[in-house]
Amino acid sequence: MGGSWAGLLAARVLADHADEVVIIEPDGEGGLGRGAPHRQQLHALLSMGHTQLDRWFPGMIDALVEDGAQLGTGPAVQYYVDGTLKAYIPDNAMVGATRPFLEEHVRRRVLALHNVTVLAARARGLLFAGSRVCGVRFSPSDETGSAPALEELDADLVADAMGRSSRLSNWLAENGWDPAPMDRMQVDLGYATASFHRGDELPDTVVAHASPGPANGYNQHLSEPGALVAVEGNRWSVVLVGYSDYRPGSDPEQFLLRMRRCVAPIREVADRCSFDGDIETFHFRESQRRTFTRLNRFPGGLVALGDSVASVNPAYGQGLTLATLGASSLSAHLRSGTSPRLPAWDYFRRLGVVVDAAWQVSTTADLAQPHVTGPYPPGYQLIRWAGDKVVEASVIDPAVNKEFMDVVNMRKHPRALTSPRVLMRTVRVLARR
Ligand SMILES: Cc1cc2nc3c(=O)[nH]c(=O)nc-3n(C[C@H](O)[C@H](O)[C@H](O)COP(=O)(O)OP(=O)(O)OC[C@H]3O[C@@H](n4cnc5c(N)ncnc54)[C@H](O)[C@@H]3O)c2cc1C
């Protein structure tokens, strides 16, 4: 259920195990997930996302680059903290491409699989046989009335990839099952993405990402947070972000004004390049995650992945990578030989590890914002203090920065940053300074 990023990845994995995989998506085959407004915002694919994408679609990164995506490695990928360029990491890599471009490539590869089809329809509920889900109730997607005609589709395994607005919890409750407990954190983040014509400026830059330093929480007067990415079609994609009532709007003059308070590469694009289309805005109110392992009972034949499980502050660029890791967890679960008709506890445990990691990265940083008021995890002050010191050291020391970026890129769990080795090096680096 759902044929955007997570649904496509789930279909890819399930195609290795099922006779037939049916993607139920209201937008149908020609426009899977096109309606979702957040797809127009700048989307970064983290290093772990590259690895996973190439795992499920061998040669995909090369194909993206061949078709116009920009591959940034080494010094072409720049991270700034409070306007200072961070220490250089040789093996850093990022693909510069828009979300529709990335998704279109994945969509083509998934729909080329002989056992995957798309049903242009909207899922409306689950079918149950005793304690397992045995199918989906759906209506043809053009049925918009209050009582649309419903049809049924049998299935051994149903995957919820319906994004943040998934109605899975309601459907479980309607059938006597507890919904997974949900954690929320108010973030109140404004996003604005604009596209610029790209010429010969900044030939050695693919990504320039600027964030506020740890001590400053969020201080727009030091250097505006934002990012610049070279994408397909000789364009720059620029995103500006702001919390609470400092959200960026769609006025071009204001957008350029804010770009001119960003780091040098973003200022240069503001000065030298012209807009290519409109400024798209988005308001992200809260991070949320559902923890299925906190349930005592759950029906067999049912899994969930992508934003329907966890949707965290997009400023850390984790969503696509989290969904690909969800698909890989599903693959590991099915390869273990477990019947898909049984409750997928093992899958939800595997998924929980990566969701916890993503949640920890985004919420620890968000709690530093003055307008974010909790809930605070146990030991938050200590975690925050140590984290701030590691960020400070990562600005000047390549080894600490490598560890830090491995966590940011979801290649390592955040606990790696509190290992004695990293903490000792952090102490030495800061003492020397
Ligand atoms: C402003 C913003 C910026 C972001 N930036 C980044 C970034 O830089 N990097 C990154 O990795 N992530 C980013 N993300 C997160 C990323 O967009 C999400 O994690 C990703 O979209 C999750 O994909 P999904 O398939 O789970 O959900 P979605 O993309 O929301 O797709 C859900 C799909 O389900 C379908 N659907 C809904 N209801 C039904 C139904 N009843 N029946 C059938 N189908 C249904 C919808 O039509 C849609 O196609 C950002 C998010 C936002 C909001």
The ligand as an SDF file (V2000), in Angstrom:
LIG
                    3D

 53 58  0  0  0  0  0  0  0  0999 V2000
   10.4550   19.0610    3.4340 C   0  0  0  0  0  0  0  0  0  0  0  0
   11.0420   17.6880    3.4090 C   0  0  0  0  0  0  0  0  0  0  0  0
   12.3540   17.4930    3.0040 C   0  0  0  0  0  0  0  0  0  0  0  0
   12.9150   16.2240    3.0290 C   0  0  0  0  0  0  0  0  0  0  0  0
   14.2240   16.0600    2.6860 N   0  0  0  0  0  0  0  0  0  0  0  0
   14.7700   14.8260    2.7130 C   0  0  0  0  0  0  0  0  0  0  0  0
   16.1310   14.6120    2.3420 C   0  0  0  0  0  0  0  0  0  0  0  0
   16.8630   15.5460    2.0500 O   0  0  0  0  0  0  0  0  0  0  0  0
   16.6120   13.3360    2.3530 N   0  0  0  0  0  0  0  0  0  0  0  0
   15.8320   12.2790    2.7130 C   0  0  0  0  0  0  0  0  0  0  0  0
   16.3220   11.1500    2.6960 O   0  0  0  0  0  0  0  0  0  0  0  0
   14.5560   12.4370    3.0950 N   0  0  0  0  0  0  0  0  0  0  0  0
   14.0030   13.6750    3.1010 C   0  0  0  0  0  0  0  0  0  0  0  0
   12.6990   13.8450    3.4580 N   0  0  0  0  0  0  0  0  0  0  0  0
   11.9450   12.6700    3.9110 C   0  0  0  0  0  0  0  0  0  0  0  0
   11.3690   11.8870    2.7370 C   0  0  0  0  0  0  0  0  0  0  0  0
   10.6320   12.7460    1.9050 O   0  0  0  0  0  0  0  0  0  0  0  0
   10.4580   10.7730    3.2670 C   0  0  0  0  0  0  0  0  0  0  0  0
   11.1470   10.0480    4.2260 O   0  0  0  0  0  0  0  0  0  0  0  0
    9.9900    9.8780    2.1350 C   0  0  0  0  0  0  0  0  0  0  0  0
    9.0880   10.5720    1.3120 O   0  0  0  0  0  0  0  0  0  0  0  0
    9.2990    8.6340    2.6740 C   0  0  0  0  0  0  0  0  0  0  0  0
    8.7650    7.9130    1.6110 O   0  0  0  0  0  0  0  0  0  0  0  0
    7.4400    7.0640    1.7790 P   0  0  0  0  0  0  0  0  0  0  0  0
    7.3080    6.2990    0.5260 O   0  0  0  0  0  0  0  0  0  0  0  0
    7.4720    6.3510    3.0850 O   0  0  0  0  0  0  0  0  0  0  0  0
    6.2620    8.1440    1.9250 O   0  0  0  0  0  0  0  0  0  0  0  0
    5.6830    9.1680    0.8840 P   0  0  0  0  0  0  0  0  0  0  0  0
    6.7480    9.6960    0.0240 O   0  0  0  0  0  0  0  0  0  0  0  0
    4.8610   10.1340    1.6690 O   0  0  0  0  0  0  0  0  0  0  0  0
    4.7100    8.2980   -0.0360 O   0  0  0  0  0  0  0  0  0  0  0  0
    3.5250    7.7370    0.4400 C   0  0  0  0  0  0  0  0  0  0  0  0
    2.7870    7.1500   -0.7430 C   0  0  0  0  0  0  0  0  0  0  0  0
    1.6190    6.4710   -0.2640 O   0  0  0  0  0  0  0  0  0  0  0  0
    0.5350    6.7700   -1.1200 C   0  0  0  0  0  0  0  0  0  0  0  0
   -0.7160    6.5780   -0.3540 N   0  0  0  0  0  0  0  0  0  0  0  0
   -1.2000    7.3640    0.6420 C   0  0  0  0  0  0  0  0  0  0  0  0
   -2.3640    6.8600    1.0770 N   0  0  0  0  0  0  0  0  0  0  0  0
   -2.5940    5.7280    0.3620 C   0  0  0  0  0  0  0  0  0  0  0  0
   -3.6420    4.7640    0.3710 C   0  0  0  0  0  0  0  0  0  0  0  0
   -4.6790    4.8630    1.1940 N   0  0  0  0  0  0  0  0  0  0  0  0
   -3.5550    3.7270   -0.4920 N   0  0  0  0  0  0  0  0  0  0  0  0
   -2.4970    3.6050   -1.3340 C   0  0  0  0  0  0  0  0  0  0  0  0
   -1.4830    4.4960   -1.3840 N   0  0  0  0  0  0  0  0  0  0  0  0
   -1.5340    5.5450   -0.5370 C   0  0  0  0  0  0  0  0  0  0  0  0
    0.7900    8.2130   -1.5560 C   0  0  0  0  0  0  0  0  0  0  0  0
    0.0790    8.5180   -2.7610 O   0  0  0  0  0  0  0  0  0  0  0  0
    2.2950    8.2090   -1.7470 C   0  0  0  0  0  0  0  0  0  0  0  0
    2.6480    7.8010   -3.0410 O   0  0  0  0  0  0  0  0  0  0  0  0
   12.1220   15.1130    3.4460 C   0  0  0  0  0  0  0  0  0  0  0  0
   10.7990   15.3110    3.8310 C   0  0  0  0  0  0  0  0  0  0  0  0
   10.2600   16.5830    3.8280 C   0  0  0  0  0  0  0  0  0  0  0  0
    8.8490   16.7610    4.2930 C   0  0  0  0  0  0  0  0  0  0  0  0
  1  2  1  0
  2  3  1  0
  2 52  2  0
  3  4  2  0
  4  5  1  0
  4 50  1  0
  5  6  2  0
  6  7  1  0
  6 13  1  0
  7  8  2  0
  7  9  1  0
  9 10  1  0
 10 11  2  0
 10 12  1  0
 12 13  2  0
 13 14  1  0
 14 15  1  0
 14 50  1  0
 15 16  1  0
 16 17  1  0
 16 18  1  0
 18 19  1  0
 18 20  1  0
 20 21  1  0
 20 22  1  0
 22 23  1  0
 23 24  1  0
 24 25  2  0
 24 26  1  0
 24 27  1  0
 27 28  1  0
 28 29  2  0
 28 30  1  0
 28 31  1  0
 31 32  1  0
 32 33  1  0
 33 34  1  0
 33 48  1  0
 34 35  1  0
 35 36  1  0
 35 46  1  0
 36 37  1  0
 36 45  1  0
 37 38  2  0
 38 39  1  0
 39 40  1  0
 39 45  2  0
 40 41  1  0
 40 42  2  0
 42 43  1  0
 43 44  2  0
 44 45  1  0
 46 47  1  0
 46 48  1  0
 48 49  1  0
 50 51  2  0
 51 52  1  0
 52 53  1  0
M  END
$$$$
